[in-house]
Amino acid sequence: MKSVKYYLKVTKKKSIILLLLIGLLSAGLLIGCSDDEDPVVVASKPHAEQYILGEMISILIEEHSDIPVERNFGIGGGTDNIHPAMVSGEIDIYPEYTGTSWMMVLNEDLIEDPDELYEETKAAYEEEFELKWLELYGFNNTYALAVDGDIAEEYDLHTYSELAEVSGELTFGAEYDFYEREDGFDALAELYGFEFDREVELDIGLKYQAINQGEVDVINAFSTDGLLSAYNLRVLEDDQFFFPSYFAGTVIRMETLERHPELEEILNRLAGSITDEEMVEMNYRVEEENEDPEVVAREFLEEKGLI
């Protein structure tokens, strides 16, 4: 008969072997799924609109997949630093604008037609950088002219061409740079035939205050400025396409799509879902009311039934 000591020794050896096998199996499982566990890195530029869009992208991924997300928002230098990081693989996804990609990254001359600009940008990004432009969100964050709402109603103004017809009765205000740029006021006035009664130089931070107080009737702006929702203003249509279009959309690494093909369908849920007015309102909530971009983004996605 074998001793109790013998059985304890054997049992101890079996336990050690079992623990070793479990450890090796666990390590193998971790190694085998490590690629799946790597997070996708979502980036943004350092301003309110980009924080909101970055959150929308991140929330959609988290709500509709098991893919972990790493947020890398507010990158200084914007496109200049984000684009190289996308190409190198440090960043997987970020929101961008068609005009920025076409003229700043690809260094191409302006294409006036917004649809053609998008298609050409999309094709060039895939060919040159292996980056894919997904479908556009719907809003255009471009340069704009905004008119006092009462004046817009009085003269029934909706386009720059209509503004040109009554410009002799109105006062225009803009910052110094807009009057000095080659693609600024002089070129714009020549194309549309603007002949304003007065042209006023304003501090960039006081333009909205000036038009609100009746010092000027028309100002230059960005079409999704948050302050547009705080004042009674109407953004007019650039009907002769003087300003480049800056329609926003998601850019993603094609390698990332190969690993996670479901991301294309998930992120294309944003296609055509955001109007200029909706983006203005969201920007205002973050810029002026200091709301959390994550809260603003999530509420929008819920209201649209996207999550």
C-alpha positions in Angstrom: 0.0 0.0 0.0 1.3 3.4 -1.0 1.6 6.0 1.7 -0.5 9.1 2.2 2.7 11.1 1.6 3.0 9.6 -1.9 -0.6 10.5 -2.9 -0.1 14.1 -1.6 3.0 14.3 -3.7 1.3 13.0 -6.9 -1.7 15.3 -6.3 0.6 18.3 -5.9 2.4 17.5 -9.2 -0.9 17.1 -11.0 -2.1 20.5 -9.6 1.1 22.2 -10.8 0.8 20.7 -14.2 -2.9 21.7 -14.4 -2.1 25.2 -13.4 0.7 25.4 -16.0 -1.7 24.2 -18.7 -4.3 26.7 -17.7 -1.7 29.4 -17.8 -0.5 28.4 -21.2 -4.0 28.1 -22.6 -4.9 31.6 -21.2 -1.8 33.1 -22.8 -2.6 31.5 -26.1 -6.1 32.9 -26.0 -4.8 36.3 -25.2 -2.3 36.2 -28.0 -4.9 34.9 -30.4 -7.4 37.7 -29.8 -4.9 40.5 -29.2 -5.5 42.0 -32.6 -9.3 42.0 -32.0 -8.8 43.8 -28.7 -6.7 46.6 -30.1 -8.8 49.8 -30.0 -9.6 51.9 -33.0 -8.2 55.4 -32.5 -10.7 58.2 -33.2 -9.1 61.7 -33.5 -10.4 65.3 -33.9 -9.2 68.8 -34.4 -9.2 71.2 -31.5 -12.6 73.0 -31.8 -16.1 72.4 -30.7 -17.6 71.0 -33.9 -14.8 68.4 -34.2 -15.2 67.3 -30.6 -18.9 66.8 -31.3 -18.3 64.8 -34.5 -15.5 62.8 -32.9 -17.9 61.8 -30.1 -20.6 60.9 -32.6 -18.2 58.5 -34.4 -17.0 57.0 -31.1 -20.5 56.5 -29.6 -21.8 54.9 -32.8 -18.9 52.4 -32.8 -19.4 51.6 -29.1 -23.2 51.3 -29.4 -23.2 49.1 -32.5 -20.1 46.9 -32.0 -17.7 45.4 -29.5 -14.8 47.3 -30.9 -13.0 49.3 -28.2 -12.5 53.0 -29.0 -9.6 55.2 -28.0 -10.4 59.0 -28.2 -7.6 61.3 -29.2 -9.4 64.6 -29.5 -8.2 68.2 -29.9 -5.0 67.5 -31.8 -3.1 70.7 -32.3 -2.3 71.7 -35.9 -5.5 69.9 -37.1 -5.2 68.3 -40.6 -1.4 69.0 -40.7 -0.8 66.6 -37.9 -3.8 64.3 -38.1 -3.3 63.3 -41.8 0.3 62.0 -41.4 -0.8 60.1 -38.3 -3.6 58.5 -40.4 -1.2 57.5 -43.1 1.3 56.0 -40.6 -1.5 54.1 -38.7 -1.3 56.0 -35.4 -4.9 57.2 -36.0 -7.7 55.2 -37.6 -10.6 57.5 -38.0 -11.4 61.2 -37.9 -14.0 63.8 -39.3 -12.7 66.0 -42.1 -13.9 68.5 -44.7 -13.8 68.1 -48.5 -12.3 71.5 -49.3 -9.6 71.0 -46.7 -8.6 67.6 -48.1 -8.6 68.7 -51.7 -6.8 72.0 -51.3 -4.6 71.5 -48.2 -3.7 67.9 -48.4 -3.9 67.2 -52.1 -2.8 70.7 -53.1 -5.3 70.9 -56.0 -7.1 73.8 -57.4 -10.7 74.5 -56.4 -13.5 72.4 -57.9 -16.7 74.4 -57.8 -19.2 71.6 -57.9 -19.5 70.1 -54.4 -20.4 66.6 -55.6 -17.5 66.4 -58.1 -15.2 67.7 -55.4 -16.2 64.9 -53.0 -15.9 62.2 -55.7 -12.5 63.4 -56.8 -11.2 63.7 -53.2 -12.5 60.3 -52.4 -10.8 58.7 -55.3 -7.5 60.5 -54.7 -7.4 59.5 -51.0 -7.9 55.8 -51.8 -5.3 55.8 -54.5 -2.6 57.9 -52.8 -3.1 57.3 -49.1 -5.2 54.1 -48.7 -7.7 56.2 -46.8 -11.4 56.0 -47.5 -13.9 58.9 -47.4 -17.3 57.5 -46.1 -20.6 59.2 -46.9 -21.0 62.9 -46.1 -22.9 64.1 -43.0 -24.9 66.7 -44.9 -23.7 70.0 -43.5 -21.2 72.4 -45.2 -18.9 74.4 -42.8 -17.8 76.9 -45.4 -17.3 80.7 -45.5 -20.6 82.5 -45.6 -22.4 85.9 -45.6 -25.0 86.4 -42.9 -27.6 89.1 -43.1 -29.7 90.7 -40.3 -32.9 88.6 -40.2 -35.2 91.6 -40.4 -33.4 93.0 -43.5 -33.4 89.5 -45.1 -37.2 89.4 -44.6 -37.7 93.0 -45.9 -35.7 92.4 -49.1 -36.6 88.7 -49.4 -32.9 87.7 -49.5 -31.8 84.1 -49.9 -28.8 84.3 -52.2 -25.7 86.4 -52.8 -27.0 87.4 -56.2 -30.2 88.8 -54.5 -28.0 90.6 -52.0 -26.0 92.2 -54.8 -29.2 93.8 -56.1 -29.8 95.8 -52.9 -26.2 96.0 -51.6 -26.1 99.8 -52.3 -28.5 100.3 -49.4 -26.6 98.2 -46.9 -23.5 98.2 -44.8 -21.0 95.3 -44.8 -18.7 94.4 -42.0 -15.7 92.0 -41.8 -12.3 91.6 -40.2 -9.2 93.2 -41.7 -7.9 89.9 -43.2 -11.1 89.4 -45.3 -10.5 92.7 -47.0 -6.8 91.9 -47.7 -7.0 88.3 -48.9 -6.8 87.6 -52.7 -9.9 85.3 -52.3 -11.6 87.8 -50.0 -13.9 90.8 -50.3 -12.6 92.3 -53.6 -12.8 89.1 -55.5 -16.2 88.3 -54.1 -17.5 91.8 -54.9 -16.2 91.5 -58.4 -17.9 88.2 -59.1 -21.3 89.2 -57.6 -21.2 93.0 -58.3 -21.5 94.0 -54.7 -21.5 97.8 -54.2 -22.3 98.3 -50.5 -23.1 101.8 -49.2 -20.4 101.3 -46.6 -17.7 98.7 -45.8 -16.7 98.6 -42.2 -13.6 96.9 -40.6 -14.5 95.0 -37.5 -12.7 93.1 -34.8 -13.2 89.4 -35.5 -14.7 88.9 -32.0 -17.1 91.7 -32.3 -18.8 91.0 -35.7 -21.9 89.4 -34.2 -22.3 92.2 -31.6 -22.0 94.8 -34.4 -24.7 93.3 -36.6 -26.9 92.7 -33.5 -26.6 96.4 -32.6 -27.4 97.5 -36.2 -23.9 98.9 -36.8 -23.7 96.7 -40.0 -26.3 94.8 -42.0 -24.2 92.0 -43.4 -21.1 90.2 -42.1 -18.8 87.4 -43.2 -19.0 84.2 -41.1 -18.7 80.4 -41.1 -21.9 78.6 -42.0 -21.9 76.6 -38.8 -20.8 79.2 -36.3 -22.5 78.6 -33.0 -23.3 82.3 -32.6 -25.5 82.2 -35.7 -28.2 80.6 -33.5 -27.9 83.4 -30.8 -28.8 86.2 -33.2 -31.6 86.8 -35.7 -29.4 86.2 -38.8 -29.9 84.5 -42.2 -27.1 82.7 -43.9 -27.3 83.3 -47.7 -26.7 80.8 -50.5 -23.4 81.3 -52.4 -25.3 80.6 -55.7 -22.2 81.2 -57.9 -19.9 79.0 -55.8 -17.4 81.6 -54.9 -16.3 79.9 -51.7 -15.0 76.4 -51.6 -17.4 73.7 -50.2 -16.3 72.1 -46.9 -18.8 69.3 -46.5 -17.9 67.1 -43.6 -17.5 63.3 -43.5 -15.6 60.5 -41.9 -12.2 59.4 -43.2 -11.0 55.9 -42.2 -7.9 53.9 -42.9 -8.6 51.1 -45.4 -6.5 48.7 -43.3 -8.9 49.5 -40.4 -11.9 48.6 -42.6 -10.2 45.3 -43.6 -10.0 44.4 -39.9 -13.4 45.7 -39.0 -15.6 45.8 -42.2 -18.7 46.5 -40.1 -17.4 50.0 -39.4 -18.5 51.2 -42.8 -22.1 50.5 -42.3 -22.0 51.7 -38.7 -20.4 55.1 -39.5 -22.5 55.6 -42.7 -25.5 55.9 -40.4 -24.4 59.6 -40.2 -24.9 60.1 -43.9 -27.1 63.1 -44.7 -28.2 63.3 -41.1 -26.9 66.7 -40.0 -28.1 70.0 -41.4 -26.2 73.3 -41.2 -28.8 74.5 -38.7 -28.4 71.5 -36.5 -24.7 71.8 -36.5 -25.0 75.5 -35.6 -27.2 74.6 -32.6 -24.9 71.9 -31.4 -21.8 74.2 -31.7 -23.6 76.9 -29.8 -24.4 74.5 -26.9 -20.7 73.6 -26.6 -19.1 76.9 -27.4 -21.4 79.3 -25.6 -23.3 77.2 -23.0 -20.3 75.0 -22.1 -22.1 71.7 -22.5 -20.1 68.5 -22.7 -19.6 67.5 -26.4 -20.3 63.9 -25.5 -23.7 64.8 -24.1 -24.6 66.9 -27.1 -23.5 64.2 -29.5 -25.3 61.4 -27.7 -28.6 63.4 -27.5 -28.4 64.1 -31.2 -27.9 60.5 -32.1 -30.7 59.4 -29.9 -33.1 62.0 -31.4 -32.2 60.8 -34.9 -32.7 57.2 -33.8 -29.1 56.3 -34.7 -28.5 54.7 -31.3 
